[in-house]
Structures are given as C-alpha cells and as structure tokens.
Amino acid sequence: IVVGGAKVPGEVYGICQYNVGIGNQPHSEVAALAVFLRDLLPTGSSPFEFLGGEIDIVPSVSNKHVNQVGTNEDE
C-alpha cells in the first residue's frame, strides 16, 4: 500500500496494480486508504474496536451518533 500524492515518484504508479483516488483534495489519500481498508475486511465482519476508548462513533445514513462508552446516550 502506497499513500501519497505529488511526492510519490512516478515509477511507483507504474508498478502499482491499483491507483485509487477520492476527489482532488488534500484528504484524498486518507479517504482512498479508508476505502481500501474497509474493503479489505471480510464481508459481514465488524470494524475494529479499540480498548480504552472514551467514545463510540456509530455511522448512520444522515449523520453520526457519538456515544460515551458504557452508555447509549448520544452526545
């Protein structure tokens, strides 16, 4: 996995099997990496959970829900 923009040497693009970009913004590399990592997980698997976290972010169609760990209340 190579993440980068203008600073990546052109030869790297020649040896890559896939070149993924999300838009034409500075955050494009991060978004492309996120899409790749999401698709890397087996279908139906749950996302990683990090021990010791203080909040849980639950995505939804229209927004996100931020819950304190150990409660079901939205912030």
mmCIF file as gemmi writes it, N, C-alpha and C atoms, coordinates in Angstrom:
data_model
loop_
_atom_site.group_PDB
_atom_site.id
_atom_site.type_symbol
_atom_site.label_atom_id
_atom_site.label_alt_id
_atom_site.label_comp_id
_atom_site.label_asym_id
_atom_site.label_entity_id
_atom_site.label_seq_id
_atom_site.pdbx_PDB_ins_code
_atom_site.Cartn_x
_atom_site.Cartn_y
_atom_site.Cartn_z
_atom_site.occupancy
_atom_site.B_iso_or_equiv
_atom_site.pdbx_formal_charge
_atom_site.auth_seq_id
_atom_site.auth_asym_id
_atom_site.pdbx_PDB_model_num
ATOM 1 N N . ILE Axp A 1 ? 0.863 -1.172 0 1 0 ? 1 A 1
ATOM 2 C CA . ILE Axp A 1 ? 0 0 0 1 0 ? 1 A 1
ATOM 3 C C . ILE Axp A 1 ? 0.904 1.227 0 1 0 ? 1 A 1
ATOM 4 N N . VAL Axp A 2 ? 0.697 2.096 -0.954 1 0 ? 2 A 1
ATOM 5 C CA . VAL Axp A 2 ? 1.439 3.351 -1.034 1 0 ? 2 A 1
ATOM 6 C C . VAL Axp A 2 ? 0.426 4.476 -0.911 1 0 ? 2 A 1
ATOM 7 N N . VAL Axp A 3 ? 0.648 5.373 0.034 1 0 ? 3 A 1
ATOM 8 C CA . VAL Axp A 3 ? -0.235 6.521 0.21 1 0 ? 3 A 1
ATOM 9 C C . VAL Axp A 3 ? 0.594 7.767 -0.031 1 0 ? 3 A 1
ATOM 10 N N . GLY Axp A 4 ? 0.138 8.6 -0.939 1 0 ? 4 A 1
ATOM 11 C CA . GLY Axp A 4 ? 0.874 9.822 -1.213 1 0 ? 4 A 1
ATOM 12 C C . GLY Axp A 4 ? 0.297 10.545 -2.402 1 0 ? 4 A 1
ATOM 13 N N . GLY Axp A 5 ? 0.809 11.683 -2.663 1 0 ? 5 A 1
ATOM 14 C CA . GLY Axp A 5 ? 0.325 12.493 -3.775 1 0 ? 5 A 1
ATOM 15 C C . GLY Axp A 5 ? 1.469 12.875 -4.68 1 0 ? 5 A 1
ATOM 16 N N . ALA Axp A 6 ? 1.714 14.155 -4.78 1 0 ? 6 A 1
ATOM 17 C CA . ALA Axp A 6 ? 2.721 14.684 -5.704 1 0 ? 6 A 1
ATOM 18 C C . ALA Axp A 6 ? 4.137 14.226 -5.366 1 0 ? 6 A 1
ATOM 19 N N . LYS Axp A 7 ? 4.393 13.857 -4.118 1 0 ? 7 A 1
ATOM 20 C CA . LYS Axp A 7 ? 5.748 13.473 -3.725 1 0 ? 7 A 1
ATOM 21 C C . LYS Axp A 7 ? 6.081 12.019 -4.044 1 0 ? 7 A 1
ATOM 22 N N . VAL Axp A 8 ? 5.093 11.25 -4.491 1 0 ? 8 A 1
ATOM 23 C CA . VAL Axp A 8 ? 5.352 9.852 -4.847 1 0 ? 8 A 1
ATOM 24 C C . VAL Axp A 8 ? 6.016 9.821 -6.221 1 0 ? 8 A 1
ATOM 25 N N . PRO Axp A 9 ? 7.156 9.152 -6.345 1 0 ? 9 A 1
ATOM 26 C CA . PRO Axp A 9 ? 7.819 9.079 -7.655 1 0 ? 9 A 1
ATOM 27 C C . PRO Axp A 9 ? 6.921 8.408 -8.699 1 0 ? 9 A 1
ATOM 28 N N . GLY Axp A 10 ? 6.981 8.881 -9.919 1 0 ? 10 A 1
ATOM 29 C CA . GLY Axp A 10 ? 6.148 8.353 -10.994 1 0 ? 10 A 1
ATOM 30 C C . GLY Axp A 10 ? 6.319 6.863 -11.227 1 0 ? 10 A 1
ATOM 31 N N . GLU Axp A 11 ? 7.51 6.329 -10.956 1 0 ? 11 A 1
ATOM 32 C CA . GLU Axp A 11 ? 7.76 4.901 -11.153 1 0 ? 11 A 1
ATOM 33 C C . GLU Axp A 11 ? 6.845 4.044 -10.284 1 0 ? 11 A 1
ATOM 34 N N . VAL Axp A 12 ? 6.487 4.552 -9.109 1 0 ? 12 A 1
ATOM 35 C CA . VAL Axp A 12 ? 5.625 3.795 -8.197 1 0 ? 12 A 1
ATOM 36 C C . VAL Axp A 12 ? 4.276 3.535 -8.854 1 0 ? 12 A 1
ATOM 37 N N . TYR Axp A 13 ? 3.728 4.54 -9.525 1 0 ? 13 A 1
ATOM 38 C CA . TYR Axp A 13 ? 2.437 4.363 -10.187 1 0 ? 13 A 1
ATOM 39 C C . TYR Axp A 13 ? 2.525 3.319 -11.295 1 0 ? 13 A 1
ATOM 40 N N . GLY Axp A 14 ? 3.702 3.168 -11.892 1 0 ? 14 A 1
ATOM 41 C CA . GLY Axp A 14 ? 3.888 2.178 -12.944 1 0 ? 14 A 1
ATOM 42 C C . GLY Axp A 14 ? 3.883 0.744 -12.448 1 0 ? 14 A 1
ATOM 43 N N . ILE Axp A 15 ? 4.281 0.529 -11.187 1 0 ? 15 A 1
ATOM 44 C CA . ILE Axp A 15 ? 4.323 -0.834 -10.655 1 0 ? 15 A 1
ATOM 45 C C . ILE Axp A 15 ? 3.098 -1.185 -9.818 1 0 ? 15 A 1
ATOM 46 N N . CYS Axp A 16 ? 2.261 -0.205 -9.513 1 0 ? 16 A 1
ATOM 47 C CA . CYS Axp A 16 ? 1.057 -0.459 -8.721 1 0 ? 16 A 1
ATOM 48 C C . CYS Axp A 16 ? 0.004 -1.166 -9.563 1 0 ? 16 A 1
ATOM 49 N N . GLN Axp A 17 ? -0.742 -2.056 -8.921 1 0 ? 17 A 1
ATOM 50 C CA . GLN Axp A 17 ? -1.837 -2.733 -9.606 1 0 ? 17 A 1
ATOM 51 C C . GLN Axp A 17 ? -3.098 -1.876 -9.613 1 0 ? 17 A 1
ATOM 52 N N . TYR Axp A 18 ? -3.277 -1.053 -8.588 1 0 ? 18 A 1
ATOM 53 C CA . TYR Axp A 18 ? -4.449 -0.185 -8.487 1 0 ? 18 A 1
ATOM 54 C C . TYR Axp A 18 ? -3.999 1.21 -8.094 1 0 ? 18 A 1
ATOM 55 N N . ASN Axp A 19 ? -4.649 2.209 -8.64 1 0 ? 19 A 1
ATOM 56 C CA . ASN Axp A 19 ? -4.414 3.599 -8.272 1 0 ? 19 A 1
ATOM 57 C C . ASN Axp A 19 ? -5.773 4.169 -7.899 1 0 ? 19 A 1
ATOM 58 N N . VAL Axp A 20 ? -6.01 4.361 -6.609 1 0 ? 20 A 1
ATOM 59 C CA . VAL Axp A 20 ? -7.31 4.79 -6.116 1 0 ? 20 A 1
ATOM 60 C C . VAL Axp A 20 ? -7.214 6.22 -5.626 1 0 ? 20 A 1
ATOM 61 N N . GLY Axp A 21 ? -8.131 7.054 -6.044 1 0 ? 21 A 1
ATOM 62 C CA . GLY Axp A 21 ? -8.209 8.43 -5.572 1 0 ? 21 A 1
ATOM 63 C C . GLY Axp A 21 ? -9.651 8.781 -5.266 1 0 ? 21 A 1
ATOM 64 N N . ILE Axp A 22 ? -9.847 9.607 -4.272 1 0 ? 22 A 1
ATOM 65 C CA . ILE Axp A 22 ? -11.178 10.07 -3.902 1 0 ? 22 A 1
ATOM 66 C C . ILE Axp A 22 ? -11.156 11.583 -4.051 1 0 ? 22 A 1
ATOM 67 N N . GLY Axp A 23 ? -11.687 12.087 -5.141 1 0 ? 23 A 1
ATOM 68 C CA . GLY Axp A 23 ? -11.704 13.527 -5.373 1 0 ? 23 A 1
ATOM 69 C C . GLY Axp A 23 ? -10.316 14.057 -5.702 1 0 ? 23 A 1
ATOM 70 N N . ASN Axp A 24 ? -10.168 15.36 -5.57 1 0 ? 24 A 1
ATOM 71 C CA . ASN Axp A 24 ? -8.893 16.007 -5.878 1 0 ? 24 A 1
ATOM 72 C C . ASN Axp A 24 ? -8.563 16.983 -4.759 1 0 ? 24 A 1
ATOM 73 N N . GLN Axp A 25 ? -8.598 16.487 -3.536 1 0 ? 25 A 1
ATOM 74 C CA . GLN Axp A 25 ? -8.384 17.321 -2.366 1 0 ? 25 A 1
ATOM 75 C C . GLN Axp A 25 ? -7.229 16.754 -1.546 1 0 ? 25 A 1
ATOM 76 N N . PRO Axp A 26 ? -6.664 17.556 -0.633 1 0 ? 26 A 1
ATOM 77 C CA . PRO Axp A 26 ? -5.549 17.064 0.185 1 0 ? 26 A 1
ATOM 78 C C . PRO Axp A 26 ? -5.884 15.812 0.995 1 0 ? 26 A 1
ATOM 79 N N . HIS Axp A 27 ? -7.148 15.642 1.362 1 0 ? 27 A 1
ATOM 80 C CA . HIS Axp A 27 ? -7.519 14.472 2.157 1 0 ? 27 A 1
ATOM 81 C C . HIS Axp A 27 ? -7.794 13.247 1.293 1 0 ? 27 A 1
ATOM 82 N N . SER Axp A 28 ? -7.627 13.34 -0.023 1 0 ? 28 A 1
ATOM 83 C CA . SER Axp A 28 ? -7.933 12.238 -0.928 1 0 ? 28 A 1
ATOM 84 C C . SER Axp A 28 ? -7.171 10.967 -0.577 1 0 ? 28 A 1
ATOM 85 N N . GLU Axp A 29 ? -5.906 11.085 -0.215 1 0 ? 29 A 1
ATOM 86 C CA . GLU Axp A 29 ? -5.111 9.907 0.11 1 0 ? 29 A 1
ATOM 87 C C . GLU Axp A 29 ? -5.669 9.19 1.331 1 0 ? 29 A 1
ATOM 88 N N . VAL Axp A 30 ? -6.071 9.936 2.332 1 0 ? 30 A 1
ATOM 89 C CA . VAL Axp A 30 ? -6.634 9.338 3.543 1 0 ? 30 A 1
ATOM 90 C C . VAL Axp A 30 ? -7.955 8.654 3.223 1 0 ? 30 A 1
ATOM 91 N N . ALA Axp A 31 ? -8.792 9.302 2.413 1 0 ? 31 A 1
ATOM 92 C CA . ALA Axp A 31 ? -10.073 8.71 2.033 1 0 ? 31 A 1
ATOM 93 C C . ALA Axp A 31 ? -9.866 7.435 1.225 1 0 ? 31 A 1
ATOM 94 N N . ALA Axp A 32 ? -8.921 7.449 0.301 1 0 ? 32 A 1
ATOM 95 C CA . ALA Axp A 32 ? -8.645 6.254 -0.503 1 0 ? 32 A 1
ATOM 96 C C . ALA Axp A 32 ? -8.152 5.111 0.38 1 0 ? 32 A 1
ATOM 97 N N . LEU Axp A 33 ? -7.305 5.413 1.352 1 0 ? 33 A 1
ATOM 98 C CA . LEU Axp A 33 ? -6.825 4.385 2.273 1 0 ? 33 A 1
ATOM 99 C C . LEU Axp A 33 ? -7.977 3.827 3.1 1 0 ? 33 A 1
ATOM 100 N N . ALA Axp A 34 ? -8.879 4.691 3.555 1 0 ? 34 A 1
ATOM 101 C CA . ALA Axp A 34 ? -10.031 4.237 4.334 1 0 ? 34 A 1
ATOM 102 C C . ALA Axp A 34 ? -10.917 3.302 3.519 1 0 ? 34 A 1
ATOM 103 N N . VAL Axp A 35 ? -11.175 3.65 2.258 1 0 ? 35 A 1
ATOM 104 C CA . VAL Axp A 35 ? -11.992 2.794 1.388 1 0 ? 35 A 1
ATOM 105 C C . VAL Axp A 35 ? -11.298 1.452 1.179 1 0 ? 35 A 1
ATOM 106 N N . PHE Axp A 36 ? -10 1.471 0.941 1 0 ? 36 A 1
ATOM 107 C CA . PHE Axp A 36 ? -9.246 0.227 0.75 1 0 ? 36 A 1
ATOM 108 C C . PHE Axp A 36 ? -9.318 -0.653 1.993 1 0 ? 36 A 1
ATOM 109 N N . LEU Axp A 37 ? -9.076 -0.074 3.155 1 0 ? 37 A 1
ATOM 110 C CA . LEU Axp A 37 ? -9.081 -0.854 4.387 1 0 ? 37 A 1
ATOM 111 C C . LEU Axp A 37 ? -10.466 -1.391 4.705 1 0 ? 37 A 1
ATOM 112 N N . ARG Axp A 38 ? -11.515 -0.615 4.408 1 0 ? 38 A 1
ATOM 113 C CA . ARG Axp A 38 ? -12.878 -1.101 4.613 1 0 ? 38 A 1
ATOM 114 C C . ARG Axp A 38 ? -13.134 -2.33 3.755 1 0 ? 38 A 1
ATOM 115 N N . ASP Axp A 39 ? -12.719 -2.281 2.498 1 0 ? 39 A 1
ATOM 116 C CA . ASP Axp A 39 ? -12.951 -3.396 1.588 1 0 ? 39 A 1
ATOM 117 C C . ASP Axp A 39 ? -12.025 -4.574 1.864 1 0 ? 39 A 1
ATOM 118 N N . LEU Axp A 40 ? -10.965 -4.349 2.605 1 0 ? 40 A 1
ATOM 119 C CA . LEU Axp A 40 ? -10.044 -5.423 2.955 1 0 ? 40 A 1
ATOM 120 C C . LEU Axp A 40 ? -10.668 -6.37 3.973 1 0 ? 40 A 1
ATOM 121 N N . LEU Axp A 41 ? -11.559 -5.851 4.824 1 0 ? 41 A 1
ATOM 122 C CA . LEU Axp A 41 ? -12.215 -6.682 5.831 1 0 ? 41 A 1
ATOM 123 C C . LEU Axp A 41 ? -13.174 -7.654 5.157 1 0 ? 41 A 1
ATOM 124 N N . PRO Axp A 42 ? -13.289 -8.882 5.677 1 0 ? 42 A 1
ATOM 125 C CA . PRO Axp A 42 ? -14.253 -9.823 5.104 1 0 ? 42 A 1
ATOM 126 C C . PRO Axp A 42 ? -15.676 -9.278 5.224 1 0 ? 42 A 1
ATOM 127 N N . THR Axp A 43 ? -16.513 -9.607 4.254 1 0 ? 43 A 1
ATOM 128 C CA . THR Axp A 43 ? -17.903 -9.149 4.273 1 0 ? 43 A 1
ATOM 129 C C . THR Axp A 43 ? -18.576 -9.616 5.554 1 0 ? 43 A 1
ATOM 130 N N . GLY Axp A 44 ? -19.29 -8.709 6.192 1 0 ? 44 A 1
ATOM 131 C CA . GLY Axp A 44 ? -20.008 -9.038 7.416 1 0 ? 44 A 1
ATOM 132 C C . GLY Axp A 44 ? -19.174 -8.922 8.671 1 0 ? 44 A 1
ATOM 133 N N . SER Axp A 45 ? -17.895 -8.637 8.557 1 0 ? 45 A 1
ATOM 134 C CA . SER Axp A 45 ? -17.084 -8.51 9.76 1 0 ? 45 A 1
ATOM 135 C C . SER Axp A 45 ? -17.322 -7.149 10.392 1 0 ? 45 A 1
ATOM 136 N N . SER Axp A 46 ? -17.135 -7.094 11.681 1 0 ? 46 A 1
ATOM 137 C CA . SER Axp A 46 ? -17.334 -5.823 12.37 1 0 ? 46 A 1
ATOM 138 C C . SER Axp A 46 ? -16.042 -5.025 12.33 1 0 ? 46 A 1
ATOM 139 N N . PRO Axp A 47 ? -16.151 -3.702 12.4 1 0 ? 47 A 1
ATOM 140 C CA . PRO Axp A 47 ? -14.936 -2.879 12.417 1 0 ? 47 A 1
ATOM 141 C C . PRO Axp A 47 ? -14.147 -3.116 13.699 1 0 ? 47 A 1
ATOM 142 N N . PHE Axp A 48 ? -12.917 -2.674 13.681 1 0 ? 48 A 1
ATOM 143 C CA . PHE Axp A 48 ? -12.064 -2.848 14.846 1 0 ? 48 A 1
ATOM 144 C C . PHE Axp A 48 ? -12.603 -2.049 16.023 1 0 ? 48 A 1
ATOM 145 N N . GLU Axp A 49 ? -12.436 -2.604 17.22 1 0 ? 49 A 1
ATOM 146 C CA . GLU Axp A 49 ? -12.779 -1.882 18.435 1 0 ? 49 A 1
ATOM 147 C C . GLU Axp A 49 ? -11.482 -1.626 19.185 1 0 ? 49 A 1
ATOM 148 N N . PHE Axp A 50 ? -11.325 -0.412 19.659 1 0 ? 50 A 1
ATOM 149 C CA . PHE Axp A 50 ? -10.114 -0.032 20.354 1 0 ? 50 A 1
ATOM 150 C C . PHE Axp A 50 ? -10.375 -0.02 21.852 1 0 ? 50 A 1
ATOM 151 N N . LEU Axp A 51 ? -9.559 -0.756 22.594 1 0 ? 51 A 1
ATOM 152 C CA . LEU Axp A 51 ? -9.704 -0.819 24.044 1 0 ? 51 A 1
ATOM 153 C C . LEU Axp A 51 ? -9.315 0.513 24.664 1 0 ? 51 A 1
ATOM 154 N N . GLY Axp A 52 ? -10.044 0.903 25.69 1 0 ? 52 A 1
ATOM 155 C CA . GLY Axp A 52 ? -9.719 2.122 26.407 1 0 ? 52 A 1
ATOM 156 C C . GLY Axp A 52 ? -10.298 3.382 25.794 1 0 ? 52 A 1
ATOM 157 N N . GLY Axp A 53 ? -11.128 3.231 24.762 1 0 ? 53 A 1
ATOM 158 C CA . GLY Axp A 53 ? -11.736 4.404 24.138 1 0 ? 53 A 1
ATOM 159 C C . GLY Axp A 53 ? -12.771 5.049 25.041 1 0 ? 53 A 1
ATOM 160 N N . GLU Axp A 54 ? -12.984 6.329 24.856 1 0 ? 54 A 1
ATOM 161 C CA . GLU Axp A 54 ? -13.949 7.065 25.666 1 0 ? 54 A 1
ATOM 162 C C . GLU Axp A 54 ? -15.263 7.297 24.945 1 0 ? 54 A 1
ATOM 163 N N . ILE Axp A 55 ? -15.242 7.252 23.605 1 0 ? 55 A 1
ATOM 164 C CA . ILE Axp A 55 ? -16.461 7.451 22.83 1 0 ? 55 A 1
ATOM 165 C C . ILE Axp A 55 ? -16.583 6.363 21.769 1 0 ? 55 A 1
ATOM 166 N N . ASP Axp A 56 ? -17.811 6.154 21.312 1 0 ? 56 A 1
ATOM 167 C CA . ASP Axp A 56 ? -18.102 5.21 20.242 1 0 ? 56 A 1
ATOM 168 C C . ASP Axp A 56 ? -18.85 5.986 19.168 1 0 ? 56 A 1
ATOM 169 N N . ILE Axp A 57 ? -18.331 6.006 17.95 1 0 ? 57 A 1
ATOM 170 C CA . ILE Axp A 57 ? -18.97 6.739 16.862 1 0 ? 57 A 1
ATOM 171 C C . ILE Axp A 57 ? -19.695 5.733 15.985 1 0 ? 57 A 1
ATOM 172 N N . VAL Axp A 58 ? -21.021 5.895 15.888 1 0 ? 58 A 1
ATOM 173 C CA . VAL Axp A 58 ? -21.866 4.982 15.132 1 0 ? 58 A 1
ATOM 174 C C . VAL Axp A 58 ? -22.375 5.71 13.895 1 0 ? 58 A 1
ATOM 175 N N . PRO Axp A 59 ? -22.004 5.244 12.695 1 0 ? 59 A 1
ATOM 176 C CA . PRO Axp A 59 ? -22.47 5.921 11.479 1 0 ? 59 A 1
ATOM 177 C C . PRO Axp A 59 ? -23.936 5.639 11.213 1 0 ? 59 A 1
ATOM 178 N N . SER Axp A 60 ? -24.58 6.539 10.497 1 0 ? 60 A 1
ATOM 179 C CA . SER Axp A 60 ? -25.95 6.333 10.037 1 0 ? 60 A 1
ATOM 180 C C . SER Axp A 60 ? -26.074 6.985 8.664 1 0 ? 60 A 1
ATOM 181 N N . VAL Axp A 61 ? -27.219 6.823 8.036 1 0 ? 61 A 1
ATOM 182 C CA . VAL Axp A 61 ? -27.418 7.341 6.683 1 0 ? 61 A 1
ATOM 183 C C . VAL Axp A 61 ? -27.289 8.859 6.646 1 0 ? 61 A 1
ATOM 184 N N . SER Axp A 62 ? -27.818 9.555 7.648 1 0 ? 62 A 1
ATOM 185 C CA . SER Axp A 62 ? -27.87 11.012 7.587 1 0 ? 62 A 1
ATOM 186 C C . SER Axp A 62 ? -26.817 11.727 8.435 1 0 ? 62 A 1
ATOM 187 N N . ASN Axp A 63 ? -26.231 11.037 9.409 1 0 ? 63 A 1
ATOM 188 C CA . ASN Axp A 63 ? -25.238 11.687 10.273 1 0 ? 63 A 1
ATOM 189 C C . ASN Axp A 63 ? -24.486 10.626 11.058 1 0 ? 63 A 1
ATOM 190 N N . LYS Axp A 64 ? -23.916 11 12.172 1 0 ? 64 A 1
ATOM 191 C CA . LYS Axp A 64 ? -23.25 10.033 13.043 1 0 ? 64 A 1
ATOM 192 C C . LYS Axp A 64 ? -23.766 10.224 14.459 1 0 ? 64 A 1
ATOM 193 N N . HIS Axp A 65 ? -23.706 9.164 15.234 1 0 ? 65 A 1
ATOM 194 C CA . HIS Axp A 65 ? -24.097 9.222 16.636 1 0 ? 65 A 1
ATOM 195 C C . HIS Axp A 65 ? -22.841 9.019 17.471 1 0 ? 65 A 1
ATOM 196 N N . VAL Axp A 66 ? -22.611 9.917 18.417 1 0 ? 66 A 1
ATOM 197 C CA . VAL Axp A 66 ? -21.452 9.824 19.293 1 0 ? 66 A 1
ATOM 198 C C . VAL Axp A 66 ? -21.945 9.424 20.672 1 0 ? 66 A 1
ATOM 199 N N . ASN Axp A 67 ? -21.532 8.247 21.129 1 0 ? 67 A 1
ATOM 200 C CA . ASN Axp A 67 ? -21.953 7.725 22.427 1 0 ? 67 A 1
ATOM 201 C C . ASN Axp A 67 ? -20.762 7.655 23.367 1 0 ? 67 A 1
ATOM 202 N N . GLN Axp A 68 ? -20.992 7.967 24.623 1 0 ? 68 A 1
ATOM 203 C CA . GLN Axp A 68 ? -19.984 7.731 25.644 1 0 ? 68 A 1
ATOM 204 C C . GLN Axp A 68 ? -19.883 6.224 25.839 1 0 ? 68 A 1
ATOM 205 N N . VAL Axp A 69 ? -18.686 5.7 25.978 1 0 ? 69 A 1
ATOM 206 C CA . VAL Axp A 69 ? -18.515 4.266 26.174 1 0 ? 69 A 1
ATOM 207 C C . VAL Axp A 69 ? -19.194 3.869 27.473 1 0 ? 69 A 1
ATOM 208 N N . GLY Axp A 70 ? -19.959 2.785 27.412 1 0 ? 70 A 1
ATOM 209 C CA . GLY Axp A 70 ? -20.672 2.304 28.588 1 0 ? 70 A 1
ATOM 210 C C . GLY Axp A 70 ? -22.077 2.854 28.712 1 0 ? 70 A 1
ATOM 211 N N . THR Axp A 71 ? -22.497 3.757 27.811 1 0 ? 71 A 1
ATOM 212 C CA . THR Axp A 71 ? -23.855 4.288 27.825 1 0 ? 71 A 1
ATOM 213 C C . THR Axp A 71 ? -24.423 4.203 26.421 1 0 ? 71 A 1
ATOM 214 N N . ASN Axp A 72 ? -25.699 4.458 26.291 1 0 ? 72 A 1
ATOM 215 C CA . ASN Axp A 72 ? -26.335 4.502 24.98 1 0 ? 72 A 1
ATOM 216 C C . ASN Axp A 72 ? -26.803 5.905 24.644 1 0 ? 72 A 1
ATOM 217 N N . GLU Axp A 73 ? -26.307 6.891 25.378 1 0 ? 73 A 1
ATOM 218 C CA . GLU Axp A 73 ? -26.74 8.266 25.162 1 0 ? 73 A 1
ATOM 219 C C . GLU Axp A 73 ? -25.907 8.929 24.089 1 0 ? 73 A 1
ATOM 220 N N . ASP Axp A 74 ? -26.584 9.68 23.191 1 0 ? 74 A 1
ATOM 221 C CA . ASP Axp A 74 ? -25.869 10.468 22.188 1 0 ? 74 A 1
ATOM 222 C C . ASP Axp A 74 ? -25.323 11.713 22.842 1 0 ? 74 A 1
ATOM 223 N N . GLU Axp A 75 ? -24.162 12.179 22.373 1 0 ? 75 A 1
ATOM 224 C CA . GLU Axp A 75 ? -23.613 13.451 22.859 1 0 ? 75 A 1
ATOM 225 C C . GLU Axp A 75 ? -24.263 14.588 22.148 1 0 ? 75 A 1
